[in-house]
């Protein structure tokens, strides 16, 4: 099976790359904020389109929804995505 043996063939190459490269890890909180900022920015742009691209005519309810949207995105971005294997 070619798919089962490819990690064994590539493992020495990966180990060499890890030794040579200066790998910088990002903090989990920065990753969560980065992942949550995309949908929040999209929601903000959709609110402005709904208001006719005039921020002064944006309804208060949509602004409050945008404020409540960021914590929800942070919670969803931090949600564990590990598959559960039955049995």
C-alpha positions in Angstrom: 0.0 0.0 0.0 1.7 3.2 -1.1 -0.3 5.5 1.2 0.7 3.5 4.3 4.5 3.7 3.6 4.9 7.3 2.4 5.3 8.7 6.0 8.2 6.4 6.6 10.0 7.4 3.4 9.5 11.1 4.1 10.2 11.1 7.8 14.0 11.6 7.5 13.4 14.5 5.1 11.0 16.1 7.5 13.4 15.6 10.4 16.2 17.3 8.4 14.0 20.3 7.6 13.0 20.7 11.3 16.6 20.7 12.3 17.7 23.2 9.6 14.7 25.5 9.7 14.1 28.1 12.4 10.5 27.2 13.1 8.5 29.9 14.9 5.3 28.8 16.6 2.4 31.2 17.1 0.4 31.3 20.3 -3.0 29.6 20.3 -4.7 32.8 21.3 -3.2 34.7 18.3 -4.4 31.9 16.0 -7.9 32.0 17.4 -8.1 35.8 17.0 -6.8 35.5 13.5 -9.3 32.9 12.5 -12.2 34.8 14.2 -11.3 38.1 12.6 -12.1 37.0 9.0 -15.8 36.2 9.5 -16.2 39.2 11.7 -14.8 41.5 9.0 -17.0 39.8 6.5 -20.1 40.4 8.7 -19.1 44.0 9.1 -18.9 44.5 5.4 -22.3 42.8 4.9 -23.7 45.2 7.5 -22.4 48.2 5.6 -23.8 46.8 2.4 -27.2 46.4 4.1 -27.0 50.0 5.3 -26.3 51.2 1.7 -22.5 51.7 2.3 -23.3 54.6 4.7 -22.1 53.8 8.2 -24.3 56.6 9.6 -27.4 54.8 8.5 -26.5 51.4 10.0 -29.3 50.2 12.3 -28.4 49.8 15.9 -29.4 46.2 16.0 -26.9 45.3 13.3 -24.2 47.1 15.2 -25.0 45.1 18.3 -25.1 41.9 16.3 -21.6 42.7 15.0 -20.3 43.3 18.5 -21.8 39.9 19.6 -20.5 38.1 16.6 -16.8 38.4 17.5 -17.0 36.4 20.7 -19.0 33.7 19.0 -16.4 33.4 16.3 -13.7 33.1 18.9 -15.6 30.3 20.6 -16.1 28.5 17.3 -12.5 28.9 16.2 -11.3 27.4 19.5 -13.8 24.5 19.2 -12.0 21.1 19.1 -12.1 19.6 15.6 -10.8 16.2 16.5 -12.9 13.4 14.9 -14.3 10.8 17.2 -13.6 7.3 16.2 -16.3 4.9 17.3 -15.5 1.6 18.9 
